[in-house]
Amino acid sequence: MTYTPNMSDISCKKRDDYLEWPEYFMAVAFLSAQRSKDPSSQVGACIVNTENKIVGIGYNGMPNGCSDDLLPWRRTAENKLDTKYPYGQARLGCKVVLKNCHL
């Protein structure tokens, strides 16, 4: 005769091999970076508040509304306007206050 355990015999203990918050948020940032079309670097970010809630995610790319087919992807050029930096870096000039958040 074979013993078949009933539900009361099976442990109802929570898993202990889950991702900690920092690993989870880094995974979200890593996944976001995969959206970047930049041929030389892919960078993602995940902004989190003190309650461990994601309040923003993003990646390096051209600003909204700009065609990534029309703007340059070069890292260096004689004329700085022929590189990606004046366009993709434009968002760094925008200041956003995110109270009680961390990156």
MOPAC internal coordinates of N, CA, C and O (Angstrom, degrees):
PM7 1SCF
backbone

  N    0.0000 0     0.00 0     0.00 0    0    0    0
  C    1.4476 1     0.00 0     0.00 0    1    0    0
  C    1.5299 1   108.85 1     0.00 0    2    1    0
  O    1.2310 1   120.06 1   -44.80 1    3    2    1
  N    1.3496 1   117.50 1   135.20 1    3    2    1
  C    1.4454 1   123.28 1  -178.42 1    5    3    2
  C    1.5150 1   110.05 1   -98.68 1    6    5    3
  O    1.2310 1   121.29 1   -44.66 1    7    6    5
  N    1.3410 1   115.13 1   135.34 1    7    6    5
  C    1.4667 1   120.61 1   178.40 1    9    7    6
  C    1.5248 1   109.17 1   -84.70 1   10    9    7
  O    1.2310 1   119.79 1   -52.37 1   11   10    9
  N    1.3025 1   118.00 1   127.63 1   11   10    9
  C    1.4557 1   123.87 1   175.56 1   13   11   10
  C    1.5230 1   107.74 1  -113.97 1   14   13   11
  O    1.2310 1   120.24 1   -62.52 1   15   14   13
  N    1.3291 1   117.14 1   117.48 1   15   14   13
  C    1.4678 1   118.45 1  -178.21 1   17   15   14
  C    1.5214 1   111.28 1   -69.67 1   18   17   15
  O    1.2310 1   121.11 1   -35.53 1   19   18   17
  N    1.3241 1   115.49 1   144.47 1   19   18   17
  C    1.4595 1   118.53 1   174.70 1   21   19   18
  C    1.5344 1   108.39 1   -93.56 1   22   21   19
  O    1.2310 1   119.71 1    -6.24 1   23   22   21
  N    1.3054 1   118.15 1   173.76 1   23   22   21
  C    1.4620 1   122.27 1  -174.48 1   25   23   22
  C    1.5218 1   112.61 1   -59.79 1   26   25   23
  O    1.2310 1   119.18 1   150.14 1   27   26   25
  N    1.2991 1   119.16 1   -29.86 1   27   26   25
  C    1.4668 1   120.58 1  -179.11 1   29   27   26
  C    1.5331 1   111.66 1   -72.75 1   30   29   27
  O    1.2310 1   119.99 1   162.04 1   31   30   29
  N    1.3370 1   117.62 1   -17.96 1   31   30   29
  C    1.4623 1   121.11 1   178.44 1   33   31   30
  C    1.5295 1   112.40 1   -84.54 1   34   33   31
  O    1.2310 1   120.10 1   160.96 1   35   34   33
  N    1.3281 1   117.42 1   -19.04 1   35   34   33
  C    1.4545 1   121.41 1  -177.58 1   37   35   34
  C    1.5257 1   109.37 1   -86.26 1   38   37   35
  O    1.2310 1   120.63 1   -47.38 1   39   38   37
  N    1.3187 1   116.40 1   132.62 1   39   38   37
  C    1.4610 1   121.45 1  -178.97 1   41   39   38
  C    1.5222 1   110.65 1   -63.45 1   42   41   39
  O    1.2310 1   120.78 1   -44.75 1   43   42   41
  N    1.3009 1   116.11 1   135.25 1   43   42   41
  C    1.4624 1   121.82 1   177.20 1   45   43   42
  C    1.5210 1   109.13 1  -107.32 1   46   45   43
  O    1.2310 1   121.02 1  -133.79 1   47   46   45
  N    1.3011 1   115.65 1    46.21 1   47   46   45
  C    1.4537 1   122.55 1  -178.65 1   49   47   46
  C    1.5285 1   109.15 1   -90.87 1   50   49   47
  O    1.2310 1   120.84 1   -37.03 1   51   50   49
  N    1.3276 1   116.00 1   142.97 1   51   50   49
  C    1.4666 1   119.07 1   179.43 1   53   51   50
  C    1.5256 1   110.18 1   -69.70 1   54   53   51
  O    1.2310 1   121.33 1   -22.93 1   55   54   53
  N    1.3273 1   115.06 1   157.07 1   55   54   53
  C    1.4615 1   120.89 1   176.64 1   57   55   54
  C    1.5194 1   109.36 1   -65.10 1   58   57   55
  O    1.2310 1   120.94 1   -32.02 1   59   58   57
  N    1.3184 1   115.81 1   147.98 1   59   58   57
  C    1.4635 1   119.08 1   175.91 1   61   59   58
  C    1.5328 1   111.97 1  -118.59 1   62   61   59
  O    1.2310 1   120.62 1  -170.15 1   63   62   61
  N    1.3346 1   116.42 1     9.85 1   63   62   61
  C    1.4658 1   119.93 1   179.94 1   65   63   62
  C    1.5340 1   111.60 1  -111.18 1   66   65   63
  O    1.2310 1   120.26 1  -150.02 1   67   66   65
  N    1.3156 1   117.11 1    29.98 1   67   66   65
  C    1.4617 1   121.91 1   179.53 1   69   67   66
  C    1.5336 1   110.07 1   -84.65 1   70   69   67
  O    1.2310 1   120.79 1   -16.79 1   71   70   69
  N    1.3426 1   116.09 1   163.21 1   71   70   69
  C    1.4638 1   121.26 1   177.92 1   73   71   70
  C    1.5281 1   110.33 1   -72.11 1   74   73   71
  O    1.2310 1   121.15 1   -43.09 1   75   74   73
  N    1.3209 1   115.41 1   136.91 1   75   74   73
  C    1.4683 1   120.07 1   171.20 1   77   75   74
  C    1.5274 1   107.07 1   -74.37 1   78   77   75
  O    1.2310 1   120.17 1   -17.26 1   79   78   77
  N    1.3437 1   117.27 1   162.74 1   79   78   77
  C    1.4654 1   120.70 1  -177.21 1   81   79   78
  C    1.5284 1   113.12 1   -54.34 1   82   81   79
  O    1.2310 1   118.79 1   131.18 1   83   82   81
  N    1.3381 1   119.91 1   -48.82 1   83   82   81
  C    1.4744 1   118.21 1  -178.71 1   85   83   82
  C    1.5329 1   113.09 1   -59.34 1   86   85   83
  O    1.2310 1   119.85 1   139.23 1   87   86   85
  N    1.3203 1   117.90 1   -40.77 1   87   86   85
  C    1.4641 1   121.09 1   178.39 1   89   87   86
  C    1.5303 1   111.08 1   -65.20 1   90   89   87
  O    1.2310 1   120.76 1   140.65 1   91   90   89
  N    1.3114 1   116.16 1   -39.35 1   91   90   89
  C    1.4658 1   121.19 1   179.02 1   93   91   90
  C    1.5307 1   110.25 1   -62.59 1   94   93   91
  O    1.2310 1   120.28 1   131.95 1   95   94   93
  N    1.3391 1   117.08 1   -48.05 1   95   94   93
  C    1.4594 1   120.70 1  -178.13 1   97   95   94
  C    1.5324 1   111.26 1   -67.59 1   98   97   95
  O    1.2310 1   120.04 1   143.93 1   99   98   97
  N    1.3265 1   117.52 1   -36.07 1   99   98   97
  C    1.4622 1   119.83 1   175.86 1  101   99   98
  C    1.5313 1   110.78 1   -65.40 1  102  101   99
  O    1.2310 1   120.16 1   143.57 1  103  102  101
  N    1.3227 1   117.29 1   -36.43 1  103  102  101
  C    1.4661 1   120.66 1   177.56 1  105  103  102
  C    1.5219 1   110.56 1   -65.10 1  106  105  103
  O    1.2310 1   119.97 1   140.85 1  107  106  105
  N    1.3285 1   117.66 1   -39.15 1  107  106  105
  C    1.4618 1   121.83 1   176.95 1  109  107  106
  C    1.5328 1   109.39 1   -63.30 1  110  109  107
  O    1.2310 1   120.32 1   135.72 1  111  110  109
  N    1.3404 1   117.00 1   -44.28 1  111  110  109
  C    1.4729 1   120.78 1   178.58 1  113  111  110
  C    1.5264 1   110.38 1   -63.06 1  114  113  111
  O    1.2310 1   120.15 1   137.43 1  115  114  113
  N    1.3236 1   117.32 1   -42.57 1  115  114  113
  C    1.4579 1   121.30 1   179.07 1  117  115  114
  C    1.5307 1   110.40 1   -61.49 1  118  117  115
  O    1.2310 1   120.32 1   135.09 1  119  118  117
  N    1.3274 1   116.98 1   -44.91 1  119  118  117
  C    1.4570 1   120.96 1   179.48 1  121  119  118
  C    1.5278 1   110.72 1   -63.87 1  122  121  119
  O    1.2310 1   119.91 1   139.96 1  123  122  121
  N    1.3279 1   117.78 1   -40.04 1  123  122  121
  C    1.4670 1   121.79 1   177.89 1  125  123  122
  C    1.5254 1   110.75 1   -61.74 1  126  125  123
  O    1.2310 1   120.42 1   141.21 1  127  126  125
  N    1.3264 1   116.80 1   -38.79 1  127  126  125
  C    1.4645 1   120.84 1  -179.55 1  129  127  126
  C    1.5230 1   111.67 1   -60.37 1  130  129  127
  O    1.2310 1   120.07 1   153.93 1  131  130  129
  N    1.3097 1   117.47 1   -26.07 1  131  130  129
  C    1.4638 1   120.94 1  -178.98 1  133  131  130
  C    1.5262 1   111.94 1   -68.13 1  134  133  131
  O    1.2310 1   119.90 1   166.91 1  135  134  133
  N    1.3494 1   117.79 1   -13.09 1  135  134  133
  C    1.4653 1   121.73 1   176.25 1  137  135  134
  C    1.5258 1   112.11 1   -79.13 1  138  137  135
  O    1.2310 1   119.74 1   163.08 1  139  138  137
  N    1.3347 1   118.11 1   -16.92 1  139  138  137
  C    1.4597 1   121.59 1  -177.23 1  141  139  138
  C    1.5244 1   110.93 1   -65.39 1  142  141  139
  O    1.2310 1   121.16 1   -43.20 1  143  142  141
  N    1.3268 1   115.38 1   136.80 1  143  142  141
  C    1.4623 1   120.56 1   176.90 1  145  143  142
  C    1.5226 1   111.17 1   -99.50 1  146  145  143
  O    1.2310 1   120.60 1  -176.54 1  147  146  145
  N    1.3146 1   116.46 1     3.46 1  147  146  145
  C    1.4619 1   122.14 1   179.90 1  149  147  146
  C    1.5302 1   108.56 1   -65.19 1  150  149  147
  O    1.2310 1   119.71 1   -56.22 1  151  150  149
  N    1.3325 1   118.16 1   123.78 1  151  150  149
  C    1.4653 1   119.88 1  -177.44 1  153  151  150
  C    1.5261 1   114.27 1   -72.57 1  154  153  151
  O    1.2310 1   119.79 1   163.27 1  155  154  153
  N    1.3454 1   118.01 1   -16.73 1  155  154  153
  C    1.4638 1   118.64 1  -175.45 1  157  155  154
  C    1.5236 1   114.66 1  -108.42 1  158  157  155
  O    1.2310 1   119.38 1   160.19 1  159  158  157
  N    1.3050 1   118.79 1   -19.81 1  159  158  157
  C    1.4767 1   119.27 1   178.15 1  161  159  158
  C    1.5225 1   110.37 1  -155.71 1  162  161  159
  O    1.2310 1   121.44 1   -38.72 1  163  162  161
  N    1.3107 1   114.84 1   141.28 1  163  162  161
  C    1.4583 1   121.42 1   177.39 1  165  163  162
  C    1.5278 1   107.30 1  -124.32 1  166  165  163
  O    1.2310 1   121.20 1   -62.72 1  167  166  165
  N    1.3331 1   115.31 1   117.28 1  167  166  165
  C    1.4612 1   120.41 1  -175.90 1  169  167  166
  C    1.5203 1   108.44 1  -127.16 1  170  169  167
  O    1.2310 1   120.65 1   -47.44 1  171  170  169
  N    1.3279 1   116.37 1   132.56 1  171  170  169
  C    1.4558 1   121.44 1   176.61 1  173  171  170
  C    1.5114 1   110.25 1  -121.95 1  174  173  171
  O    1.2310 1   120.83 1   -21.17 1  175  174  173
  N    1.3206 1   116.01 1   158.83 1  175  174  173
  C    1.4605 1   121.18 1   179.06 1  177  175  174
  C    1.5194 1   109.22 1  -140.64 1  178  177  175
  O    1.2310 1   121.47 1   -30.68 1  179  178  177
  N    1.3128 1   114.80 1   149.32 1  179  178  177
  C    1.4627 1   122.10 1   176.98 1  181  179  178
  C    1.5264 1   106.98 1  -136.25 1  182  181  179
  O    1.2310 1   120.15 1   -63.03 1  183  182  181
  N    1.3316 1   117.31 1   116.97 1  183  182  181
  C    1.4589 1   121.94 1  -179.44 1  185  183  182
  C    1.5206 1   107.72 1   -99.73 1  186  185  183
  O    1.2310 1   121.32 1   -50.15 1  187  186  185
  N    1.3438 1   115.08 1   129.85 1  187  186  185
  C    1.4612 1   122.02 1  -172.03 1  189  187  186
  C    1.5207 1   109.76 1  -128.52 1  190  189  187
  O    1.2310 1   120.22 1   -38.39 1  191  190  189
  N    1.3365 1   117.18 1   141.61 1  191  190  189
  C    1.4594 1   118.83 1   176.23 1  193  191  190
  C    1.5308 1   110.25 1   -90.63 1  194  193  191
  O    1.2310 1   120.70 1     0.68 1  195  194  193
  N    1.3055 1   116.27 1  -179.32 1  195  194  193
  C    1.4694 1   120.74 1  -175.39 1  197  195  194
  C    1.5271 1   112.90 1   -69.31 1  198  197  195
  O    1.2310 1   120.30 1   168.05 1  199  198  197
  N    1.3334 1   117.04 1   -11.95 1  199  198  197
  C    1.4737 1   120.74 1   177.05 1  201  199  198
  C    1.5289 1   111.87 1   -95.26 1  202  201  199
  O    1.2310 1   120.71 1  -165.88 1  203  202  201
  N    1.3430 1   116.24 1    14.12 1  203  202  201
  C    1.4639 1   122.55 1  -178.33 1  205  203  202
  C    1.5279 1   112.57 1    60.34 1  206  205  203
  O    1.2310 1   120.83 1  -144.58 1  207  206  205
  N    1.3124 1   116.03 1    35.42 1  207  206  205
  C    1.4630 1   122.11 1   175.47 1  209  207  206
  C    1.5310 1   107.65 1  -106.16 1  210  209  207
  O    1.2310 1   120.53 1   -46.19 1  211  210  209
  N    1.3118 1   116.59 1   133.81 1  211  210  209
  C    1.4591 1   121.02 1   177.73 1  213  211  210
  C    1.5236 1   108.34 1   -74.27 1  214  213  211
  O    1.2310 1   120.89 1   -54.92 1  215  214  213
  N    1.3386 1   115.90 1   125.08 1  215  214  213
  C    1.4557 1   120.47 1   178.90 1  217  215  214
  C    1.5254 1   111.53 1  -110.00 1  218  217  215
  O    1.2310 1   119.88 1   172.24 1  219  218  217
  N    1.3265 1   117.83 1    -7.76 1  219  218  217
  C    1.4527 1   120.85 1   176.42 1  221  219  218
  C    1.5107 1   111.63 1  -173.19 1  222  221  219
  O    1.2310 1   121.05 1   -32.84 1  223  222  221
  N    1.3238 1   115.61 1   147.16 1  223  222  221
  C    1.4581 1   121.89 1   173.54 1  225  223  222
  C    1.5305 1   107.53 1  -137.06 1  226  225  223
  O    1.2310 1   120.44 1   -24.08 1  227  226  225
  N    1.3087 1   116.76 1   155.92 1  227  226  225
  C    1.4543 1   119.63 1   178.71 1  229  227  226
  C    1.5113 1   111.56 1  -169.35 1  230  229  227
  O    1.2310 1   121.43 1    -1.76 1  231  230  229
  N    1.3061 1   114.87 1   178.24 1  231  230  229
  C    1.4650 1   121.64 1  -179.35 1  233  231  230
  C    1.5134 1   108.98 1  -152.28 1  234  233  231
  O    1.2310 1   120.59 1   -15.21 1  235  234  233
  N    1.3344 1   116.47 1   164.79 1  235  234  233
  C    1.4625 1   119.62 1   178.97 1  237  235  234
  C    1.5296 1   109.58 1   -75.63 1  238  237  235
  O    1.2310 1   122.25 1   -54.09 1  239  238  237
  N    1.2955 1   113.29 1   125.91 1  239  238  237
  C    1.4527 1   120.03 1  -179.97 1  241  239  238
  C    1.5120 1   109.43 1  -170.27 1  242  241  239
  O    1.2310 1   120.91 1    -0.06 1  243  242  241
  N    1.2943 1   115.87 1   179.94 1  243  242  241
  C    1.4542 1   120.54 1   179.03 1  245  243  242
  C    1.5365 1   109.26 1   -71.28 1  246  245  243
  O    1.2310 1   120.45 1   -27.93 1  247  246  245
  N    1.3283 1   116.75 1   152.07 1  247  246  245
  C    1.4702 1   120.02 1   179.02 1  249  247  246
  C    1.5309 1   111.28 1   -60.47 1  250  249  247
  O    1.2310 1   120.86 1   -26.22 1  251  250  249
  N    1.3284 1   115.95 1   153.78 1  251  250  249
  C    1.4574 1   120.82 1   177.61 1  253  251  250
  C    1.5241 1   110.19 1   -54.68 1  254  253  251
  O    1.2310 1   120.80 1   -41.43 1  255  254  253
  N    1.3066 1   116.08 1   138.57 1  255  254  253
  C    1.4480 1   121.12 1   178.56 1  257  255  254
  C    1.5163 1   114.35 1    89.60 1  258  257  255
  O    1.2310 1   119.79 1   168.55 1  259  258  257
  N    1.3232 1   118.01 1   -11.45 1  259  258  257
  C    1.4685 1   121.65 1   178.56 1  261  259  258
  C    1.5234 1   108.70 1   -98.52 1  262  261  259
  O    1.2310 1   120.83 1   -49.35 1  263  262  261
  N    1.3076 1   116.02 1   130.65 1  263  262  261
  C    1.4538 1   120.05 1   178.72 1  265  263  262
  C    1.5227 1   109.63 1   -72.72 1  266  265  263
  O    1.2310 1   120.56 1   -54.15 1  267  266  265
  N    1.3059 1   116.53 1   125.85 1  267  266  265
  C    1.4649 1   119.30 1   178.58 1  269  267  266
  C    1.5336 1   111.22 1   -78.07 1  270  269  267
  O    1.2310 1   120.14 1   178.61 1  271  270  269
  N    1.3288 1   117.34 1    -1.39 1  271  270  269
  C    1.4633 1   120.96 1   174.20 1  273  271  270
  C    1.5223 1   111.54 1   -89.54 1  274  273  271
  O    1.2310 1   120.21 1   158.66 1  275  274  273
  N    1.3435 1   117.20 1   -21.34 1  275  274  273
  C    1.4605 1   121.05 1  -175.77 1  277  275  274
  C    1.5246 1   113.31 1   -96.83 1  278  277  275
  O    1.2310 1   120.16 1   155.01 1  279  278  277
  N    1.3194 1   117.31 1   -24.99 1  279  278  277
  C    1.4601 1   120.61 1  -177.05 1  281  279  278
  C    1.5275 1   110.44 1   -93.40 1  282  281  279
  O    1.2310 1   120.07 1   -26.22 1  283  282  281
  N    1.3346 1   117.47 1   153.78 1  283  282  281
  C    1.4735 1   120.75 1  -176.05 1  285  283  282
  C    1.5310 1   113.05 1   -74.94 1  286  285  283
  O    1.2310 1   120.96 1   -26.82 1  287  286  285
  N    1.3361 1   115.77 1   153.18 1  287  286  285
  C    1.4693 1   122.31 1   176.09 1  289  287  286
  C    1.5263 1   111.52 1  -113.77 1  290  289  287
  O    1.2310 1   119.87 1  -174.18 1  291  290  289
  N    1.3267 1   117.85 1     5.82 1  291  290  289
  C    1.4726 1   120.76 1  -178.22 1  293  291  290
  C    1.5239 1   111.48 1   -66.91 1  294  293  291
  O    1.2310 1   121.28 1   -30.84 1  295  294  293
  N    1.3308 1   115.16 1   149.16 1  295  294  293
  C    1.4747 1   120.98 1   174.50 1  297  295  294
  C    1.5232 1   110.94 1   -88.57 1  298  297  295
  O    1.2310 1   120.41 1   147.74 1  299  298  297
  N    1.3266 1   116.82 1   -32.26 1  299  298  297
  C    1.4736 1   121.20 1  -179.25 1  301  299  298
  C    1.5242 1   109.22 1  -134.67 1  302  301  299
  O    1.2310 1   121.56 1   -29.82 1  303  302  301
  N    1.3244 1   114.62 1   150.18 1  303  302  301
  C    1.4672 1   121.90 1   175.87 1  305  303  302
  C    1.5240 1   107.45 1  -167.81 1  306  305  303
  O    1.2310 1   120.76 1   -18.53 1  307  306  305
  N    1.3298 1   116.15 1   161.47 1  307  306  305
  C    1.4643 1   119.63 1   177.54 1  309  307  306
  C    1.5183 1   110.95 1   -59.71 1  310  309  307
  O    1.2310 1   121.19 1   134.21 1  311  310  309
  N    1.3093 1   115.32 1   -45.79 1  311  310  309
  C    1.4670 1   121.19 1   178.38 1  313  311  310
  C    1.5237 1   108.33 1   -99.06 1  314  313  311
  O    1.2310 1   120.10 1   -57.14 1  315  314  313
  N    1.3209 1   117.42 1   122.86 1  315  314  313
  C    1.4685 1   121.56 1  -177.63 1  317  315  314
  C    1.5366 1   112.37 1   -57.11 1  318  317  315
  O    1.2310 1   120.35 1   151.84 1  319  318  317
  N    1.3348 1   116.94 1   -28.16 1  319  318  317
  C    1.4681 1   120.17 1   178.72 1  321  319  318
  C    1.5219 1   112.66 1   -68.57 1  322  321  319
  O    1.2310 1   120.44 1   167.11 1  323  322  321
  N    1.3264 1   116.77 1   -12.89 1  323  322  321
  C    1.4636 1   120.97 1   176.94 1  325  323  322
  C    1.5298 1   111.97 1   -92.43 1  326  325  323
  O    1.2310 1   120.19 1  -168.65 1  327  326  325
  N    1.3239 1   117.24 1    11.35 1  327  326  325
  C    1.4697 1   122.22 1   174.99 1  329  327  326
  C    1.5241 1   109.29 1  -110.94 1  330  329  327
  O    1.2310 1   120.93 1    -8.80 1  331  330  329
  N    1.3047 1   115.83 1   171.20 1  331  330  329
  C    1.4703 1   121.28 1  -179.06 1  333  331  330
  C    1.5258 1   113.13 1   -77.35 1  334  333  331
  O    1.2310 1   120.14 1   160.90 1  335  334  333
  N    1.3177 1   117.34 1   -19.10 1  335  334  333
  C    1.4642 1   120.21 1  -168.27 1  337  335  334
  C    1.5264 1   116.44 1   -65.02 1  338  337  335
  O    1.2310 1   118.23 1   138.40 1  339  338  337
  N    1.3258 1   120.97 1   -41.60 1  339  338  337
  C    1.4690 1   117.83 1  -179.49 1  341  339  338
  C    1.5308 1   112.96 1   -64.94 1  342  341  339
  O    1.2310 1   120.02 1   159.16 1  343  342  341
  N    1.3257 1   117.56 1   -20.84 1  343  342  341
  C    1.4559 1   121.49 1  -174.97 1  345  343  342
  C    1.5291 1   111.73 1   -96.14 1  346  345  343
  O    1.2310 1   120.48 1   126.27 1  347  346  345
  N    1.3104 1   116.69 1   -53.73 1  347  346  345
  C    1.4647 1   120.49 1  -179.35 1  349  347  346
  C    1.5089 1   113.23 1   -69.16 1  350  349  347
  O    1.2310 1   120.09 1   152.37 1  351  350  349
  N    1.3346 1   117.42 1   -27.63 1  351  350  349
  C    1.4563 1   121.19 1  -178.53 1  353  351  350
  C    1.5231 1   112.14 1   -83.40 1  354  353  351
  O    1.2310 1   119.73 1   173.76 1  355  354  353
  N    1.3178 1   118.12 1    -6.24 1  355  354  353
  C    1.4662 1   120.79 1  -176.09 1  357  355  354
  C    1.5178 1   111.76 1   -57.33 1  358  357  355
  O    1.2310 1   120.48 1   145.27 1  359  358  357
  N    1.3072 1   116.69 1   -34.73 1  359  358  357
  C    1.4666 1   119.06 1  -177.28 1  361  359  358
  C    1.5295 1   112.29 1   -69.64 1  362  361  359
  O    1.2310 1   120.08 1   160.04 1  363  362  361
  N    1.3436 1   117.46 1   -19.96 1  363  362  361
  C    1.4618 1   119.26 1   177.75 1  365  363  362
  C    1.5207 1   111.58 1   -67.95 1  366  365  363
  O    1.2310 1   120.57 1   156.90 1  367  366  365
  N    1.3261 1   116.53 1   -23.10 1  367  366  365
  C    1.4549 1   120.35 1   178.62 1  369  367  366
  C    1.5194 1   113.03 1   -75.31 1  370  369  367
  O    1.2310 1   120.10 1   165.17 1  371  370  369
  N    1.3015 1   117.42 1   -14.83 1  371  370  369
  C    1.4660 1   121.48 1   179.88 1  373  371  370
  C    1.5215 1   109.17 1   -83.87 1  374  373  371
  O    1.2310 1   120.61 1   -52.42 1  375  374  373
  N    1.3201 1   116.44 1   127.58 1  375  374  373
  C    1.4626 1   119.42 1   178.91 1  377  375  374
  C    1.5227 1   108.95 1   -98.65 1  378  377  375
  O    1.2310 1   121.12 1   -53.80 1  379  378  377
  N    1.3077 1   115.47 1   126.20 1  379  378  377
  C    1.4488 1   121.06 1   176.92 1  381  379  378
  C    1.5215 1   106.67 1  -124.19 1  382  381  379
  O    1.2310 1   120.39 1   -51.71 1  383  382  381
  N    1.2962 1   116.86 1   128.29 1  383  382  381
  C    1.4550 1   120.99 1   178.47 1  385  383  382
  C    1.5150 1   108.90 1   -94.01 1  386  385  383
  O    1.2310 1   121.09 1   -61.65 1  387  386  385
  N    1.3074 1   115.52 1   118.35 1  387  386  385
  C    1.4574 1   121.78 1   177.74 1  389  387  386
  C    1.5292 1   107.12 1  -117.52 1  390  389  387
  O    1.2310 1   121.02 1   -83.91 1  391  390  389
  N    1.2975 1   115.65 1    96.09 1  391  390  389
  C    1.4510 1   120.92 1  -176.95 1  393  391  390
  C    1.5365 1   110.65 1   -69.99 1  394  393  391
  O    1.2310 1   120.82 1   -43.62 1  395  394  393
  N    1.3232 1   116.03 1   136.38 1  395  394  393
  C    1.4663 1   123.29 1   177.04 1  397  395  394
  C    1.5195 1   113.03 1    60.30 1  398  397  395
  O    1.2310 1   119.94 1  -142.27 1  399  398  397
  N    1.3327 1   117.72 1    37.73 1  399  398  397
  C    1.4564 1   122.20 1   178.24 1  401  399  398
  C    1.5106 1   110.20 1  -124.94 1  402  401  399
  O    1.2310 1   121.25 1   -20.16 1  403  402  401
  N    1.3157 1   115.22 1   159.84 1  403  402  401
  C    1.4642 1   120.13 1   174.72 1  405  403  402
  C    1.5172 1   109.08 1  -139.51 1  406  405  403
  O    1.2310 1   121.30 1   -23.85 1  407  406  405
  N    1.3282 1   115.11 1   156.15 1  407  406  405
  C    1.4543 1   122.34 1  -177.87 1  409  407  406
  C    1.4974 1   109.58 1   -99.99 1  410  409  407
  O    1.2310 1   120.10 1   180.00 1  411  410  409

